[in-house]
Amino acid sequence: MTKQRKNNVLRLLEKRGIPYTAYTLPAEKLSARETARRLDVPPARVFKTIVVLRAGRGKPLLAVVAATQEVNLKAVAQAVSEKKVVLASQREAERRTGLLAGGISPLALLGRGFTVLLDASATEADFLHISGGQRGLNLRLAVEDFIRLTGAQVANIGRPTVDPASPGGAAP
């Protein structure tokens, strides 16, 4: 991996003394599964951020689930005591966060009022991989540090996705 220029997320992690490892990937929109493949890490350790809109007014939610999962909207709604939530379109997610899809990260949106929900599967290991706030930057950091930094609420908000590459389309 090539050396990464420091962005605000990296500067923040360093300022707070939070250990991390930065990985540089192509600056294009990669799926979380493709990121896992390129980094040679289990897809269950690579997390993606999905922007979820409340049915009424209010700041969007950031649902963080593993590459092997999709967001369970009913579980998200229940976790935040909402009757209904919906997935943001890519365009709406980019507009609401100011970040490009493939680079949306709770770490880049600290202090902007987003509620962060982290799927409970993240706590099954000591570390996770997540976008560093721009396409082409992936960070490995301790799950505890991610939760502490983002104020993430841990809940069962993910459900297995069907992996089209698997025989029979079964989830891995």
C-alpha positions as CSV (number, residue, x, y, z in Angstrom):
1,M,0.0,0.0,0.0
2,T,1.2,3.5,-0.7
3,K,1.7,6.2,1.8
4,Q,-1.5,8.1,2.5
5,R,-1.6,11.9,2.8
6,K,-3.1,12.9,6.2
7,N,-6.7,14.0,6.2
8,N,-8.7,15.3,9.2
9,V,-9.7,11.8,10.4
10,L,-6.0,10.8,10.6
11,R,-5.0,14.0,12.3
12,L,-7.8,13.5,14.8
13,L,-6.8,9.9,15.6
14,E,-3.2,11.0,16.1
15,K,-4.2,14.0,18.2
16,R,-6.2,11.7,20.5
17,G,-3.5,9.1,20.6
18,I,-5.7,6.4,19.0
19,P,-3.7,3.7,17.3
20,Y,-4.7,2.8,13.7
21,T,-3.3,1.4,10.5
22,A,-4.2,3.2,7.3
23,Y,-4.5,1.4,4.0
24,T,-4.5,3.1,0.6
25,L,-6.8,1.6,-2.0
26,P,-7.8,2.8,-5.5
27,A,-9.7,6.1,-5.2
28,E,-12.8,4.7,-6.7
29,K,-16.0,3.4,-5.1
30,L,-15.3,-0.1,-3.9
31,S,-17.7,-2.4,-2.2
32,A,-16.9,-3.5,1.3
33,R,-16.4,-7.1,0.0
34,E,-14.0,-5.8,-2.6
35,T,-12.2,-3.8,0.1
36,A,-11.9,-7.0,2.2
37,R,-10.6,-8.9,-0.8
38,R,-7.9,-6.3,-1.6
39,L,-6.8,-6.0,2.0
40,D,-6.9,-9.8,2.5
41,V,-9.0,-9.6,5.6
42,P,-12.3,-11.4,6.4
43,P,-15.3,-9.6,5.0
44,A,-16.9,-9.8,8.5
45,R,-14.2,-7.4,9.7
46,V,-14.7,-4.7,7.0
47,F,-17.6,-2.3,7.9
48,K,-19.6,0.0,5.6
49,T,-21.6,3.0,6.6
50,I,-25.1,3.2,5.3
51,V,-27.1,6.5,5.6
52,V,-30.6,5.9,6.9
53,L,-33.3,8.6,6.9
54,R,-35.9,9.0,9.6
55,A,-39.5,9.0,8.4
56,G,-40.1,12.5,9.8
57,R,-37.6,15.3,10.1
58,G,-34.3,14.9,11.9
59,K,-30.7,14.2,11.3
60,P,-30.0,11.0,9.3
61,L,-28.6,7.9,11.1
62,L,-25.3,6.2,10.2
63,A,-25.8,2.4,10.3
64,V,-22.5,0.6,10.3
65,V,-22.6,-3.0,9.2
66,A,-20.2,-5.7,8.1
67,A,-19.5,-6.4,4.4
68,T,-21.4,-9.6,4.9
69,Q,-24.5,-7.8,6.0
70,E,-27.3,-5.5,4.8
71,V,-29.1,-3.0,7.1
72,N,-32.2,-4.4,8.8
73,L,-34.4,-1.2,8.7
74,K,-36.9,-2.6,11.3
75,A,-34.1,-3.2,13.7
76,V,-32.6,0.3,13.1
77,A,-36.0,1.9,13.6
78,Q,-36.5,-0.1,16.9
79,A,-33.0,0.9,18.1
80,V,-33.7,4.6,17.8
81,S,-37.4,4.4,18.7
82,E,-38.7,5.5,15.3
83,K,-41.8,4.0,13.6
84,K,-40.1,3.9,10.2
85,V,-36.7,4.6,8.6
86,V,-35.6,4.3,5.0
87,L,-32.3,3.9,3.1
88,A,-31.0,7.1,1.6
89,S,-30.2,7.0,-2.1
90,Q,-26.6,7.4,-3.0
91,R,-27.2,11.0,-4.1
92,E,-29.1,11.8,-0.8
93,A,-26.4,10.2,1.3
94,E,-23.7,12.3,-0.4
95,R,-25.8,15.5,0.0
96,R,-26.5,14.9,3.6
97,T,-23.0,14.0,4.6
98,G,-20.9,16.0,2.2
99,L,-18.9,12.9,1.5
100,L,-18.7,10.7,-1.6
101,A,-20.2,7.2,-1.4
102,G,-17.4,4.8,-0.8
103,G,-15.8,7.4,1.6
104,I,-18.7,8.0,4.0
105,S,-17.5,7.4,7.5
106,P,-18.7,8.2,11.0
107,L,-15.1,9.2,11.8
108,A,-15.3,12.0,9.2
109,L,-18.7,13.2,10.6
110,L,-17.9,13.5,14.3
111,G,-19.6,16.5,16.0
112,R,-22.1,16.9,13.2
113,G,-25.1,15.4,15.1
114,F,-25.3,12.0,13.4
115,T,-26.5,9.1,15.5
116,V,-24.2,6.1,14.8
117,L,-25.4,2.6,15.1
118,L,-22.9,-0.2,15.0
119,D,-23.9,-3.8,14.4
120,A,-23.2,-6.0,17.4
121,S,-21.2,-8.4,15.2
122,A,-18.4,-5.8,15.4
123,T,-17.7,-6.7,19.0
124,E,-16.9,-10.3,18.0
125,A,-13.3,-9.2,17.3
126,D,-10.9,-6.6,18.7
127,F,-10.6,-4.6,15.5
128,L,-12.6,-3.4,12.5
129,H,-11.8,-1.9,9.1
130,I,-13.8,1.3,8.1
131,S,-13.5,4.1,5.6
132,G,-11.2,6.9,6.6
133,G,-13.6,9.6,5.3
134,Q,-12.5,9.5,1.6
135,R,-12.5,7.0,-1.2
136,G,-9.3,5.1,-1.2
137,L,-8.6,5.3,2.5
138,N,-9.4,2.4,4.8
139,L,-8.5,2.3,8.5
140,R,-8.0,-0.6,10.9
141,L,-8.7,0.4,14.5
142,A,-9.9,-1.1,17.8
143,V,-13.7,-1.6,18.0
144,E,-13.6,0.0,21.5
145,D,-11.8,3.1,20.1
146,F,-14.4,3.3,17.3
147,I,-17.3,3.1,19.8
148,R,-15.7,5.6,22.1
149,L,-14.9,8.1,19.4
150,T,-18.2,8.0,17.6
151,G,-20.5,7.4,20.6
152,A,-21.9,4.5,18.6
153,Q,-24.9,2.6,19.9
154,V,-24.3,-1.1,19.5
155,A,-27.3,-3.1,18.3
156,N,-28.2,-6.0,16.1
157,I,-29.0,-3.9,13.0
158,G,-27.5,-6.1,10.3
159,R,-28.7,-9.3,8.6
160,P,-26.7,-11.6,6.3
161,T,-26.7,-10.6,2.6
162,V,-26.7,-13.0,-0.3
163,D,-23.2,-13.3,-1.8
164,P,-23.7,-13.6,-5.6
165,A,-20.2,-15.1,-5.8
166,S,-21.1,-18.0,-3.5
167,P,-22.5,-21.3,-5.0
168,G,-26.2,-21.2,-4.9
169,G,-26.1,-17.5,-3.9
170,A,-25.9,-18.4,-0.2
171,A,-24.5,-16.0,2.3
172,P,-20.9,-16.9,3.4
